[in-house]
Amino acid sequence: MLRAILASVALLGAGLPTLACTAVDMVAADKTVIAGRTMEWAFDMKWELVSLPKGSKLTLAAPKSSGLPAKEIETLYPVVGVGVGILPGAPLLEGQNSAGLGMSANFLPGFTTYQSVTPQDNSYVEILSFGDWALGRFANVKDLRAALQETKVWSDPTAETGPTPPLLHFVFTDRSGAGIIVEYVGGKVQIHDNVAHVLTNAPTYPWHLLNVRNYLSLSTVGVSSRQIGSVDVTAIGQGGGLVGLPGDYTPPSRFVRATFLRHGIAQPKTGDEATEAVAHVLNTVDIPIGVAQSREKDGSLISDYTQWVAIKDLTHNRLTFADYNHRLHYLTIDLNQIFAQTKPMSKLVGDLPYPKAVSGVEALAP
């Protein structure tokens, strides 16, 4: 088993950029559910903020080899999310619906193998349609979990996927605070309760949970002083309980870091406070351009970086968002107005109306 894991991990660097997404969710004392994520990528994917109105038509295709017909269905809930603009239809890798179900898709190379569709199957969805289907058709984690047991999720090798294959796992969180991780390993669906309330990238979710055991000595409380012989040696500053907390950007290190901070942070009282708390946790995995690079086959360097951050208020249907160039100016969107629309909308995330700086007179005016 260990040999297989090591072989799979070795594949992560074989022709694939180091993609580094992190998702964290949190419930405030007032029961507001907040789920946020960073999106790290090494290429310009032309990300779009898109809407999918209730009643939108989805075409669920099956592999040609199965002989099964494509099915046309309608969405039951309006959806707003972030899609890959360079691909036809801007498939969703992030989003939420009006019922309070949220989704974040993270890269899982080296471990993902989707399912095979047979002529006997009745329910199927291609991976590039998965986000639209899941958010458009299901109100909560419980209903989605049941549907996933009956639905084959497959990947079309001839589909246009851009610079990286769609090797993904997903975290879903709903308005009750329930969450699941959905992975496709060995051609089978694996559904895990999101007990850590965190997801990063490869390896698989159970591996990350085991790895956290290596850091049980971490503490929010540091040792302030210690008697060494006749000398009282005091700490040089706060935070000594975190010595050993990994600070690099690999998926295992980000998982440990985000998990410790998520469970060590003081519980926020309100949804606004929880949004701020999630943003603080996500700030610890933010990647500036140039510090996390990989070398292409031609010798050139590409840099993974945090292209955008999305923080979903699943209780009040709000989205707080910023791209790389506006990290100091988050935009908060009331999604209820968009959910009420009957026509789809889309806009490049770089063109969103982010708040601007004000003059000194405005800032200090009574």
C-alpha atoms as one frame of an Amber mdcrd trajectory, in Angstrom:
protein
   0.000   0.000   0.000   2.801   2.432   0.937   4.579   1.681  -2.335   1.416
   2.462  -4.293   0.951   5.768  -2.440   4.563   6.803  -3.043   4.257   5.926
  -6.726   1.105   7.989  -7.016   2.663  10.953  -5.236   5.610  10.767  -7.632
   3.183  11.179 -10.520   2.133  14.583  -9.208   5.225  16.146 -10.659   5.140
  14.251 -13.942   4.095  16.898 -16.446   1.544  18.576 -14.168   1.872  22.012
 -12.544   1.661  22.276  -8.786  -1.918  23.425  -8.243  -2.728  24.418  -4.685
  -6.339  25.060  -3.702  -7.576  25.190  -0.099 -11.165  25.117   1.222 -12.342
  25.865   4.784 -15.834  26.047   6.284 -17.035  27.364   9.624 -20.302  27.776
  11.570 -20.822  30.947  13.617 -22.512  30.945  17.012 -25.651  32.336  15.369
 -25.659  29.220  13.066 -24.555  31.102   9.954 -22.593  28.723   7.713 -19.585
  30.116   5.852 -17.530  28.146   3.324 -14.486  29.712   1.667 -11.743  28.649
  -0.693  -8.677  29.859  -2.534  -8.093  29.004  -6.192  -4.465  28.539  -7.098
  -3.540  27.932 -10.707  -0.514  28.472 -12.926  -2.406  29.454 -16.084  -4.861
  32.178 -17.055  -8.157  30.268 -17.139 -10.293  33.357 -17.924 -12.357  32.744
 -14.795 -15.942  33.959 -15.031 -18.537  34.655 -12.370 -21.631  33.051 -13.903
 -25.274  32.515 -13.018 -27.478  29.564 -13.877 -31.171  30.447 -13.442 -33.729
  27.975 -12.152 -35.056  25.931 -15.065 -31.814  26.071 -17.062 -31.446  23.099
 -19.374 -28.563  20.687 -18.793 -27.529  17.977 -21.220 -26.204  14.878 -19.463
 -24.280  12.830 -21.974 -22.987   9.261 -21.723 -19.883   7.808 -23.414 -20.560
   6.888 -27.043 -19.381   3.358 -26.330 -22.260   2.855 -23.878 -24.926   3.406
 -26.510 -26.937   5.435 -23.999 -28.763   8.602 -25.072 -28.015  12.085 -23.825
 -30.598  13.275 -21.321 -31.903  16.811 -21.053 -32.956  17.960 -17.596 -33.749
  21.287 -15.948 -32.145  22.823 -12.881 -34.322  23.004  -9.779 -32.360  25.775
  -8.062 -30.657  28.911  -9.333 -26.871  28.825  -9.081 -24.037  31.365  -8.973
 -20.471  30.212  -9.300 -17.051  30.569 -10.877 -16.508  28.811 -14.182 -13.513
  28.043 -16.379 -13.919  30.636 -19.114 -11.455  29.041 -21.545 -13.701  25.957
 -21.802 -17.042  25.690 -23.619 -19.934  26.378 -21.244 -17.584  27.669 -18.491
 -17.934  24.543 -16.294 -18.240  25.349 -12.593 -15.457  24.581 -10.128 -16.972
  26.737  -7.399 -20.478  27.856  -6.532 -23.609  27.897  -4.402 -27.335  27.634
  -4.981 -30.370  29.363  -3.518 -31.060  26.449  -1.150 -27.697  26.947   0.562
 -25.651  24.119  -0.962 -22.067  25.141  -1.726 -19.350  23.399  -3.728 -15.607
  23.759  -4.202 -13.624  21.574  -6.612  -9.921  20.977  -5.935  -7.283  19.288
  -8.078  -6.541  15.613  -7.268  -3.942  14.323  -9.762  -2.345  10.919  -9.394
  -5.334   9.457  -7.543  -8.468  10.241  -9.570 -10.060   7.618 -11.803 -13.668
   8.287 -12.749 -16.380   5.690 -13.161 -17.252   3.528 -16.160 -20.729   3.854
 -17.654 -22.446   0.662 -18.798 -25.567   0.188 -20.949 -27.431  -0.801 -17.760
 -26.887   2.572 -16.057 -29.751   5.056 -15.802 -28.011   8.078 -14.285 -24.738
   9.549 -15.516 -22.929  12.893 -15.787 -19.641  13.872 -17.412 -17.181  15.536
 -15.038 -17.267  18.918 -16.817 -21.036  19.051 -16.185 -20.792  17.774 -12.633
 -20.797  21.136 -10.836 -23.783  22.471 -12.779 -25.670  19.228 -12.142 -24.900
  18.969  -8.426 -25.706  22.587  -7.576 -28.597  22.843 -10.000 -30.422  19.746
  -8.819 -29.813  19.303  -5.074 -30.666  21.355  -2.012 -28.463  19.713   0.604
 -25.685  17.256   1.311 -28.077  14.442   2.267 -29.910  14.451  -1.074 -26.693
  14.796  -3.064 -25.058  11.913  -1.198 -27.968   9.644  -2.086 -27.872  10.652
  -5.750 -24.123  10.071  -6.010 -24.632   6.439  -5.030 -26.810   5.974  -8.129
 -25.030   8.256 -10.612 -21.965   7.392 -12.677 -19.505  10.259 -13.049 -17.203
   9.822 -16.040 -14.609  11.752 -18.018 -14.497  12.200 -21.792 -10.854  11.928
 -22.939 -11.728  13.775 -26.165 -13.254  16.789 -24.372 -11.461  20.129 -24.373
 -10.014  20.573 -20.874  -7.366  23.266 -21.239  -3.796  22.926 -19.922  -4.643
  20.383 -17.199  -6.946  17.350 -17.093 -10.060  17.628 -14.868  -8.783  15.360
 -12.097 -10.894  16.679  -9.243 -12.331  16.006  -5.839 -15.073  18.092  -4.274
 -16.203  19.492  -0.953 -19.918  20.180  -0.511 -21.332  22.121   2.449 -24.970
  22.976   3.087 -26.942  25.443   5.167 -27.131  23.015   8.105 -23.335  22.913
   8.349 -23.134  19.336   7.056 -20.287  18.641   4.659 -18.916  15.820   2.524
 -15.822  15.173   0.436 -16.456  13.411  -2.892 -13.569  11.599  -4.570 -13.321
   9.128  -7.453 -10.603   6.612  -6.730 -10.087   3.317  -8.536 -13.191   3.934
 -10.631 -15.466   4.141  -7.574 -17.060   7.006  -5.709 -15.706   7.628  -2.218
 -17.805   9.889   0.029 -16.341  11.071   3.340 -17.864  13.220   6.055 -15.854
  16.458   6.173 -14.767  16.049   9.781 -11.787  18.417   9.396 -13.855  21.107
   7.635 -10.831  21.537   5.348  -9.831  20.284   1.900  -6.672  20.811  -0.129
  -5.311  18.710  -3.006  -3.632  15.317  -3.378  -3.343  12.840  -1.749  -6.849
  11.674  -0.904  -8.877  12.931   2.069  -8.307   9.859   4.334  -4.528  10.250
   3.837  -4.676  13.862   4.996  -6.612  12.879   8.125  -3.956  10.306   8.989
  -1.179  12.813   8.360  -2.689  15.275  10.841  -1.779  12.788  13.575   1.859
  13.785  13.053   1.061  17.238  14.469  -0.887  16.484  17.636   1.728  18.302
  19.726   0.784  21.663  18.213  -1.000  23.994  20.609  -2.515  27.459  20.652
  -0.868  27.914  24.063   2.897  28.321  24.164   5.257  27.837  27.080   5.933
  31.290  28.559   9.001  30.296  30.559  10.990  27.341  31.779  13.476  26.883
  34.606  16.792  25.621  33.245  19.159  25.074  36.139  19.236  28.356  38.060
  18.059  30.411  35.081  14.441  31.313  34.306  14.367  31.262  30.498  11.418
  33.148  29.043   9.864  32.840  25.599  10.976  35.423  23.044   7.402  35.961
  21.827   3.919  34.506  21.454   3.142  31.515  19.243   5.662  29.015  20.580
   3.003  26.320  20.655   3.035  26.400  16.865   6.674  25.479  16.422   6.591
  22.690  13.854   3.484  23.953  12.023   4.399  23.457   8.329   4.665  26.673
   6.372   5.219  25.477   2.806   2.566  25.337   0.079   2.327  21.591  -0.540
  -1.179  20.127  -0.126  -0.325  18.131   3.039   1.232  21.179   4.713  -1.654
  23.450   3.762  -4.127  20.857   5.056  -2.369  20.697   8.440  -2.015  24.473
   8.660  -5.617  25.214   7.692  -6.979  22.453   9.942  -5.071  23.662  12.987
  -6.090  27.287  12.445  -9.707  26.386  11.654 -10.063  24.464  14.914  -7.898
  26.798  16.991  -9.555  30.067  16.055 -12.103  31.548  18.479 -15.620  30.775
  17.306 -17.099  33.815  15.577 -20.435  35.090  16.852 -22.027  36.170  13.579
 -21.882  35.432   9.885 -19.878  38.588   9.238 -17.353  37.564  11.882 -17.198
  34.042  10.431 -16.529  35.453   6.968 -13.631  37.448   8.397 -12.373  34.385
  10.296 -12.394  32.204   7.187 -10.598  34.964   5.272  -7.888  35.070   7.968
  -7.361  31.299   7.694  -7.220  31.451   3.906  -4.677  34.278   4.103  -2.207
  31.765   5.563  -2.233  29.729   2.339  -2.213  32.678  -0.068   0.486  32.283
  -2.732   2.086  35.391  -4.287   3.334  35.112  -7.857   6.869  33.760  -8.010
   7.237  31.825  -4.752   5.753  28.457  -5.830   7.211  27.514  -9.185   7.657
  24.406 -11.297   9.754  23.828 -14.379   8.201  22.900 -17.722   9.747  20.321
 -20.068  11.212  23.135 -22.174  13.014  24.499 -19.112  10.716  27.474 -18.546
   9.290  28.243 -15.113   5.603  28.614 -14.318   4.288  30.030 -11.063   1.296
  28.816  -9.130  -0.501  31.712  -7.422  -3.774  32.555  -5.707  -5.893  33.711
  -8.629  -9.016  34.352  -6.544 -10.702  33.786  -3.213 -14.421  33.013  -2.770
 -16.195  33.040   0.606 -19.790  31.799   0.546 -22.411  32.733   3.136 -24.706
  29.729   2.639 -27.244  30.991   5.184 -27.857  34.443   3.726 -27.005  33.776
   0.050 -24.024  36.100  -0.095 -20.676  35.798  -1.855 -17.510  37.644  -0.823
 -14.938  37.601  -3.597 -11.561  38.986  -4.655  -9.127  38.165  -7.437  -5.321
  38.425  -7.250  -5.248  42.124  -8.092  -7.942  43.104  -5.567  -7.064  41.197
  -2.405  -7.374  44.384  -0.352 -10.807  45.139  -1.809 -13.185  42.202  -1.358
 -16.525  42.512  -3.124 -19.622  41.214  -1.293 -22.569  40.279  -3.532 -26.203
  39.779  -2.515 -26.979  36.664  -4.541 -30.741  36.765  -3.928 -31.014  39.432
  -6.606 -29.167  37.232  -9.078 -31.082  34.098  -8.060 -34.313  35.930  -8.969
 -33.145  36.542 -12.552 -34.512  34.430 -15.401 -31.596  34.974 -17.792 -28.012
  33.786 -17.250 -25.273  36.316 -16.558 -21.474  36.154 -16.716 -18.523  38.447
 -16.123 -14.771  37.977 -15.981 -13.695  38.010 -12.345 -11.128  40.703 -13.096
 -13.896  43.000 -14.335 -16.099  42.806 -11.235 -16.880  46.142  -9.508 -14.440
  45.840  -6.613 -14.574  48.615  -3.993 -12.150  51.469  -4.570 -10.103  53.583
  -2.198 -11.646  56.786  -0.877 -10.019  60.147  -0.288  -8.703  61.119   3.116
 -11.465  63.677   3.489 -14.126  61.014   2.838 -12.521  58.616   5.293 -12.422
  61.111   8.165 -15.546  63.110   7.429 -18.060  63.098  10.337
